[in-house]
């Protein structure tokens, strides 16, 4: 027979183990989503010289993962949304960041739900 205090301690231990597994699983899900986003951005980015496409990186900042272009960060907005030409007119944007961002969010949410259900 288990005493009430013993039962409470066992439940507390089980919950602690579960929460640690969930936190670890969510950390892995964040890293995986960020690294997959980098792979997709390298494939889908405009490749006039290739330097911009090769510049995508994922790094951990605090508890978050950040995806950024390390070589040509100043081009991300211009290429994604377009820009004005020097002599007038506009250059159309090439949406490549937004779609990958949506896919990464979806991937993370699905993985997070899977981790929590375990």
Buried (B, 14 or more C-beta within 10 A) or exposed (E): EEEEEEEEEEEEEEEEEEEEEBEEBBBEBBEBBBBBBBEBBBEBBEEEEEEBBBBBBBEEEEEEBEBBBEEBEEBBEBBBBBBEEEEEEEEEBBEBBEEBBEBBEEBBEEBBEEBEEE
